[in-house]
Amino acid sequence: MKIVLLDAHTANPGDLSWAPLEAIAPCDIYPRTPLAETVARCQDAEIIITNKAPLTRDLLTALPRLRYIGVTATGYNIVDTVAARELGITVTNVPGYSTPAVAQLVFSLLLELTNHVGHHAATVRSGRWAECPDFCYWDHPVIELRGRTLGIIGYGDIGSAVARIATAFGMKVLASRREWKTPPPEGVTPASLDEVFSQSDAITLHCPLTEATKHLINNRTLELMKPTAFLINTGRGPLVDEVALACALNEGRIAGAGLDVLSLEPPQPGHPLFTAPNCLITPHIGWASREARIRLIAAVAENLHAFLAGRPIHVVN
């Protein structure tokens, strides 16, 4: 049996070990794989591990020995799961491994938007405080979170983790989800999407990307938001109509945005949000804590062990 890791660098740029997988079978580990080289590298593989290297119907059809695809992520849209099912190839993902890291990043972005720590630290380094006639200064309003309303769209594992942090800050929480099978915890109020958009001081996106949620943030929903509200997206880039968001920020119709994901990653130069005011963009780092990546690699190995034992888990096709 042979395992091929197509794009190992992002999950493990060298600070971790692939030993949990190497203990199962010999591994060919590639930092990155150009699309044109996928078939050649995987020709003899029964197991493929991928993060963002795409596996299309044409590629899967060209790999007759392939039995299993392990996605080193929660999202798995890079695999043609319909074709995989037709070809008898099991596809698994890894849910939940990054929940603490993503929830932490939500508040890293929100706190930067409300306190502007990075900006003020940069002005101190530039010498401005040393030259200041007063003992302090600030360039932007410093906003307390206590008493303000956080709207959460998608109340799953990450959404509920974000809610717990929000309540610790003394925030009110409105949450929207497709179905409430059990009552929400104290401090969390169920709300419709329009109520979340119109009543929240900050909105954070944690819903899955589907046809129904693509461009959930659009001209209409942005118009519902308060002009003082912030938008946070650590979920999926296409949840946001980025041109509409850039217009809203440029026109001052919302106060700011913090984004860890974009529709195209990496983005093209000249992206409209690069020059939008009060828009923070980080390069998809919400999942990237060392602790989360350790959990990820362990879970990838656990998924493969379960498949080989005939009891596959976290199957997405």
N, C-alpha and C positions, 0 to 999 in steps of 0.2 A: 504494500500500500504506500502511496506517495501523497504528501500534502504540499500544495503550492500556496504561498502567501504572495499575493499580487502587489500589494501596496502597504508594506509593513511599517514604513517610516513614520507615518503620523501617529499610530498607536504606540510605537516604540522606536523613538529616534536614537536609541542607544543607551537609555538609562534603565531599561528593564530587561527581562529575559523572556525568550520564547520557550523556555524549558518545559512548561506544561504541555505544549503541543509537540515538542521534539521527543517527549517521553512516549508519545502515542505512536509516532511513525516518523521516518525520515522527512525532513522539510526542505524545500527549496524556498529561500526567503529573498524576495526582491523588494528593495525600498519603494520602487515605483515600476509600473508596467505600462508602456505605451499600448494603446488599443491594438495596433498592428502586430504586436508581439505576444498577445495573450494566448492565441491558439498554440503557437510554437512552445511557449513555456509550460502550457498545461496539457500537452498532448497525451502524456502518460499518467496524468493525475486522476485519482479517484476523489480527492478532496481538494476543494479550493476555498481559501480564506480571502475575503475581500472587504475593503472598507468603502472606497469610492470608485474603484476600478470597475467599469460597467461590464455586465455579462448579458449580452443581448441574445435574442433567439438564434441568430446566425452563428454566434460564437458557441452557444450551448449545443447546437446541432453538430458542430464540428468537433465535439469532444465526447466521443462515444463511451469512454471509460468513466466519465464523471458520474458520481453517485450523490455527492453532497456539497452544498455551498454554505459556508458559515460567514455571515456578515458581522464584521466587528463594529457594529453600531446598532442603534435602535431602528433608525430608518433603513428601509431596504429597497427603495425605488430604483436603485442601480441594477437590480436583477429583474429580468423578465420572469416573474414568478409563474405566470400562466404557461409559458413555454417550458419552464423547469418541471412543473407538475405533469405536463403532457409527456415529457421525456423520462419521468420517473426519478427526478432529482429532488432531493429534500433540501429546502432552504430554511435556515434558522437565523434569528437575530438575537440581540442581547438587550432586553428591556431593563430599565431601572438602575443600571450601574452608575450613571452620572448624576443621579438626582441631587445629592448634596452639593456637588460642584456647580450645577446649573442654577440651583436656588441661590447659592452664594453670589454667582455672577449677576443675577437679577438685581440684587441689592447693591452690588458694586457699581453697576450702571446707574441705578436710581440715585444712589448717594452722590455720585459724581455730578449728576444733573442738579441735585438740590444743594450741594455744598461746594462744588467746583474745586475739590481738593487738588487735583492735578494742576489746574490752571494757577491757583494761588501759590502752590509750591514752586512752580516755574517762575513766577514773578519774584519770589523771594530769592531764588538762585540768581536771577538777573540783577539783583542789587536794589530792587525797589523798596524793600522794607527798611534796609539800612539807610535809605535816603528819605524815608517818610517823616513828615513833621509830626505825625501822631503815632501813638503806640500800636495802632492797628489800622487796617483798611480792608475793604472787600469790593470787588468789581461787579458782583452779581448778588441778587438777594439770596440770603442763606435761609433755606426753607426747612422747617421742622416736619417730620413725618407724622408725629403724634397727632391724632385727631383727624387726619386726612383719610381719604377712601382709596383703597387699592382695588381695582377691578381685575379679576382673574378669569381669563377665557380658556377653559379646559381645566377641569378640576380632577386631574389624575394624581399620580405619585408626585410629579414635580409641582403641579399646581397646589396640592395640599401642603407640600413642604414650604413653598413660598408663603402660603397663608399663615403657617405657624410662625415664620419669621416676622411677617407683617404684624401679627397680633402682639408679638414681643415688643415691637416698636410703638405699640399703642394705636395702630391704624385700624380703621374699620375695613372689613373685607366684603366685597360683593363677588360672587362667583357664578359663572355660567357654565353649564355642562348639558349634554344631550339628555341625560336621565339621572335622577337622584334615587338610587335604590335604597339608600339609608339617609336619615337626616344629617345635615352637615354639622360639624362640631360647633361649640359655642364660639361666637365671634365671627362666624361666616354666614352670610345671608345669601340664599339663592336669588338670582336675578336673571332677567331676560338679557339678551345681547344689547338691545337698545338702552335698557336701564344701565348696564355696565358702561356703555359708551357715554351716556349723557351725565351720569352721576359721579364718575370716578375722577380722582385727581391724578391717578396714574393707572395705566392699563398694561398688563403683562400677558403675553400670548403663550399658551401651553397646549393648544389643541392640535390634533393630527392634521396633516395636510391631505385634504380630499378635494374632489371637485366642488363640494359645497363650501369649503373653507378657503379655497384659493382666492386671493385678493379680498379676504375678509376686511382688511383695512383698505378702504377705497374712498373716493370723494364723498359718498353719502355718510359713511361711518365717521370719517374725519370731521365732517360738518357737525355731527352730534357731540363731539368732544368739547370739553371746556377749553377756552383759549389758554388757560393756565395748566392744562394737563400734559402729562408725559406719556409716551408710548415706549414700551420695552418689548423687544422680540428676541428671545433666545430659543425659539422653536424651529420654524422652517421659514426660509426666506420668502417663498412665494405666497405666504399668508398676507404679505404686504404688497400693495400696488406702489412700487417705489417712486414712480413719477408723481403720483398723487400725494404721497407723503412729502416729497421734496417741495412740491408747490405749497402744501400746508405750512411747512416750516418756513419757507421763504416769505410767505405772506403773513406769518405770525398768527395763524389760525390755531396752532397748538404750540406749547412752550418748548418742547424738545423731544428727542428720541434717543434711545439707546439700543443698538442693534448688534447682535453677535452673529447674525446670519443674513445672507443676501440671496437673491434669486439665482444668481450665477456666481459660483465660487471656484477660483478667485474671480473677482469682478474685473470688468474692462476698465482701462483708464478713462477718466472723464465721467464716471458714474454721477448721476445728478445729486446723489446724497453726499458726495464728497465735499461739496461746497455749500450744502444747506446749513443754516445757522443752528447752533446748539444741537448738533447731531453727532453722537458718539458711535463709532463703528469699531468693533473688535473682530479679529480674524478667526471666528468660529472656535473660540477657546473654552466655551462653557463646559465641555466634556473632558478637558485636557489635563486636569489635575493628576498628579502622579498616582494618588490613591484611587481615582476613578479608573485610570488605565490599568492598574494592577487588578482591580475587580473585573475589568473588561477581558483581559487575557485569561484570567481564571475561568470566567464564564464561557468564553469561546471553547476552551478545552472541555469544560463540563458538558456543553452542548454536543460536542463531538463524541465524548465518551458515551453519552446517552444514546446517540444515534447508532453507534457501533454495537451497543448492547441491545438494540432492537426496541428501545423505548425513547424515541426522540422527543425532545422538549423544545419549546419556543419555536415551533414550526410555523412559518408564515405563508406557506403555499399548500 
